[in-house]
Amino acid sequence: MQVSKTTTEWQKLIEEKDNRITLLETKLKNMIEKNRALYSHIRSVNDVNDAHQKLNGVLQRKVSEANNKFEKMEQDRLNAGRKAGFDV
């Protein structure tokens, strides 16, 4: 024996499925918007990170140059002291 649904039952079932589809479409659109916002934020953070790395490289180079100057100045003073007869 086969039991079939009435037209009203089918309409109700179709309406429930349509509502579910609408809900899922809305959720999907929201997720897409959130993903786009996250990608935009990630790009921004990566830009900041790149700028920091570049600046850090410049600062490291300047520190290295300053250390080299300091070491040269220290060696020059030691050599000048040795020439003057100081035991250094």
MARBA-3410 file (N, C-alpha, C, O; in Angstrom, 1 decimal):
88
0.8,-1.2,0.0,0.0,0.0,0.0,0.9,1.2,0.0,1.8,1.4,0.8 ~ 0.6,2.1,-0.9,1.4,3.3,-1.0,0.7,4.5,-0.5,-0.5,4.8,-0.9 ~ 1.3,5.2,0.4,0.7,6.4,1.0,1.2,7.6,0.3,2.5,7.8,0.3 ~ 0.4,8.4,-0.2,0.9,9.7,-0.9,0.4,10.9,-0.1,-0.5,10.8,0.7 ~ 1.2,11.9,-0.3,0.9,13.1,0.4,-0.1,14.0,-0.3,-0.3,13.9,-1.5
-0.8,14.8,0.5,-1.8,15.7,-0.1,-1.1,16.9,-0.7,0.1,17.1,-0.4 ~ -1.8,17.6,-1.5,-1.2,18.8,-2.1,-0.8,19.8,-1.0,0.3,20.5,-1.1 ~ -1.5,19.9,0.1,-1.2,20.8,1.2,0.1,20.4,1.8,1.0,21.2,2.2 ~ 0.2,19.1,2.0,1.5,18.5,2.6,2.7,18.8,1.7,3.7,19.2,2.2 ~ 2.5,18.6,0.4,3.6,18.9,-0.5,3.9,20.4,-0.5,5.1,20.7,-0.5
2.9,21.2,-0.5,3.2,22.7,-0.4,3.9,23.1,0.8,4.9,23.9,0.8 ~ 3.5,22.5,2.0,4.2,22.8,3.2,5.7,22.3,3.2,6.6,23.0,3.6 ~ 5.9,21.1,2.6,7.2,20.6,2.5,8.1,21.5,1.6,9.2,21.8,1.9 ~ 7.5,21.9,0.5,8.2,22.8,-0.5,8.6,24.1,0.2,9.7,24.6,0.1 ~ 7.6,24.6,1.0,7.8,25.9,1.7,8.9,25.8,2.7,9.8,26.7,2.8
9.0,24.7,3.4,10.0,24.4,4.4,11.4,24.4,3.7,12.4,24.9,4.2 ~ 11.4,23.7,2.6,12.7,23.5,1.9,13.1,24.9,1.3,14.3,25.2,1.3 ~ 12.2,25.7,0.8,12.5,27.0,0.3,13.0,27.9,1.4,14.0,28.6,1.2 ~ 12.4,27.8,2.6,12.9,28.6,3.7,14.3,28.2,4.1,15.1,29.0,4.4 ~ 14.5,26.9,4.1,15.9,26.4,4.4,16.9,26.9,3.4,18.0,27.3,3.8
16.6,26.8,2.1,17.4,27.3,1.1,17.7,28.8,1.3,18.9,29.2,1.1 ~ 16.7,29.6,1.5,16.9,31.0,1.8,17.8,31.3,2.9,18.7,32.1,2.9 ~ 17.6,30.5,4.0,18.5,30.6,5.2,19.9,30.3,4.9,20.8,31.0,5.2 ~ 20.1,29.2,4.1,21.5,28.8,3.8,22.1,29.8,2.8,23.3,30.1,2.9 ~ 21.3,30.4,1.9,21.9,31.4,1.0,22.3,32.7,1.8,23.4,33.3,1.5
21.5,33.0,2.8,21.8,34.2,3.6,23.1,33.9,4.4,24.0,34.8,4.5 ~ 23.2,32.7,5.0,24.4,32.4,5.7,25.7,32.4,4.8,26.7,32.9,5.2 ~ 25.5,31.9,3.6,26.6,31.8,2.6,27.0,33.3,2.3,28.2,33.5,2.2 ~ 26.1,34.2,2.0,26.4,35.5,1.7,27.2,36.2,2.8,28.1,36.9,2.6 ~ 26.7,36.0,4.1,27.4,36.5,5.2,28.8,36.0,5.4,29.7,36.7,5.7
29.0,34.7,5.1,30.3,34.1,5.2,31.2,34.7,4.1,32.4,34.9,4.4 ~ 30.7,34.9,2.9,31.5,35.5,1.8,31.9,36.9,2.2,33.1,37.2,2.0 ~ 31.0,37.7,2.8,31.4,39.0,3.2,32.5,39.0,4.3,33.4,39.8,4.3 ~ 32.3,38.1,5.3,33.3,38.0,6.3,34.6,37.5,5.8,35.7,38.0,6.2 ~ 34.6,36.6,4.8,35.9,36.1,4.2,36.6,37.3,3.5,37.8,37.4,3.6
35.8,38.0,2.7,36.4,39.2,2.0,37.0,40.2,3.0,38.1,40.7,2.8 ~ 36.3,40.4,4.1,36.8,41.3,5.1,38.1,40.8,5.7,39.1,41.5,6.0 ~ 38.1,39.5,6.0,39.3,38.9,6.6,40.5,38.9,5.6,41.6,39.2,6.0 ~ 40.3,38.6,4.3,41.3,38.7,3.3,41.9,40.1,3.2,43.1,40.3,3.1 ~ 41.0,41.1,3.3,41.4,42.5,3.2,42.3,42.8,4.5,43.3,43.5,4.3
41.8,42.3,5.6,42.6,42.6,6.8,44.0,41.9,6.8,45.0,42.4,7.2 ~ 44.0,40.7,6.2,45.2,39.9,6.1,46.2,40.7,5.2,47.4,40.8,5.5 ~ 45.7,41.2,4.1,46.5,42.0,3.1,47.1,43.2,3.9,48.3,43.5,3.7 ~ 46.3,43.9,4.6,46.7,45.0,5.4,47.8,44.7,6.4,48.8,45.3,6.5 ~ 47.6,43.6,7.1,48.6,43.1,8.1,49.9,42.7,7.4,50.9,43.0,7.9
49.7,42.1,6.2,50.9,41.7,5.5,51.7,42.9,5.0,52.9,43.0,5.0 ~ 51.0,44.0,4.6,51.6,45.2,4.2,52.4,45.8,5.4,53.5,46.3,5.2 ~ 51.8,45.8,6.5,52.4,46.4,7.7,53.7,45.5,8.1,54.7,46.0,8.4 ~ 53.5,44.2,8.0,54.6,43.3,8.2,55.8,43.5,7.3,57.0,43.6,7.7 ~ 55.5,43.7,6.0,56.5,44.0,5.0,57.2,45.3,5.3,58.5,45.4,5.2
56.5,46.3,5.7,57.1,47.6,6.1,58.0,47.5,7.3,59.0,48.1,7.3 ~ 57.5,46.7,8.3,58.3,46.5,9.5,59.6,45.7,9.1,60.7,46.1,9.6 ~ 59.5,44.7,8.3,60.7,44.0,7.9,61.7,44.9,7.2,62.9,44.8,7.4 ~ 61.2,45.7,6.3,62.1,46.6,5.6,62.7,47.6,6.5,64.0,47.8,6.4 ~ 62.0,48.2,7.4,62.5,49.1,8.4,63.5,48.4,9.3,64.5,49.0,9.6
63.2,47.2,9.7,64.1,46.4,10.6,65.4,46.2,9.9,66.5,46.3,10.5 ~ 65.4,45.9,8.6,66.6,45.7,7.8,67.4,47.0,7.8,68.7,46.9,7.9 ~ 66.8,48.1,7.6,67.5,49.4,7.6,68.1,49.7,8.9,69.3,50.1,9.0 ~ 67.3,49.4,10.0,67.9,49.7,11.3,69.0,48.7,11.6,70.0,49.2,12.2 ~ 68.9,47.5,11.2,70.1,46.5,11.5,71.3,47.0,10.7,72.4,46.9,11.3
71.1,47.5,9.5,72.3,48.0,8.8,72.9,49.2,9.5,74.1,49.3,9.6 ~ 72.1,50.1,10.0,72.6,51.3,10.7,73.3,50.9,11.9,74.3,51.5,12.3 ~ 72.7,49.9,12.7,73.4,49.5,13.9,74.7,48.9,13.6,75.7,49.1,14.3 ~ 74.8,48.1,12.5,76.0,47.4,12.1,77.0,48.5,11.7,78.2,48.4,12.1 ~ 76.6,49.5,11.0,77.5,50.6,10.6,78.0,51.3,11.8,79.2,51.7,11.9
77.1,51.6,12.8,77.6,52.3,14.0,78.5,51.4,14.8,79.5,51.9,15.3 ~ 78.3,50.1,14.9,79.2,49.2,15.6,80.6,49.2,14.9,81.6,49.2,15.5 ~ 80.6,49.2,13.5,81.9,49.2,12.8,82.6,50.5,13.1,83.8,50.5,13.3 ~ 81.9,51.7,13.1,82.5,52.9,13.4,83.1,53.0,14.8,84.2,53.4,15.0 ~ 82.3,52.4,15.7,82.8,52.4,17.1,84.0,51.5,17.2,85.0,51.9,17.9
84.0,50.4,16.6,85.2,49.5,16.7,86.4,50.1,16.0,87.5,50.0,16.6 ~ 86.2,50.8,14.9,87.3,51.5,14.3,87.8,52.6,15.2,89.1,52.8,15.3 ~ 86.9,53.4,15.8,87.3,54.5,16.7,88.1,53.9,17.9,89.1,54.5,18.3 ~ 87.6,52.8,18.4,88.3,52.1,19.5,89.7,51.7,19.1,90.6,51.9,19.9 ~ 89.8,51.1,17.9,91.2,50.6,17.5,92.1,51.8,17.2,93.3,51.8,17.5
91.5,52.9,16.6,92.3,54.1,16.4,92.9,54.7,17.7,94.0,55.1,17.8 ~ 92.0,54.7,18.7,92.5,55.2,20.0,93.5,54.3,20.7,94.5,54.8,21.2 ~ 93.3,53.0,20.5,94.3,52.1,21.1,95.6,52.2,20.3,96.7,52.2,21.0 ~ 95.6,52.4,19.0,96.8,52.5,18.3,97.5,53.9,18.6,98.7,53.9,18.7 ~ 96.7,54.9,18.8,97.3,56.2,19.1,97.9,56.1,20.5,99.0,56.7,20.7
97.3,55.4,21.4,97.9,55.2,22.8,99.2,54.4,22.7,100.1,54.7,23.4 ~ 99.2,53.4,21.9,100.4,52.6,21.7,101.6,53.5,21.1,102.7,53.4,21.5 ~ 101.2,54.3,20.1,102.2,55.2,19.5,102.8,56.1,20.5,104.0,56.5,20.5 ~ 101.9,56.6,21.4,102.4,57.6,22.4,103.1,56.9,23.6,103.7,57.6,24.4 ~ 103.2,55.6,23.6,104.0,54.9,24.5,103.2,54.3,25.7,103.8,53.9,26.7
101.9,54.4,25.6,101.1,53.8,26.7,101.0,52.3,26.5,100.9,51.9,25.4 ~ 101.0,51.6,27.6,100.8,50.2,27.5,99.3,49.8,27.6,98.7,49.8,28.6 ~ 98.8,49.6,26.4,97.3,49.3,26.4,97.0,47.9,25.8,95.9,47.5,25.7
END
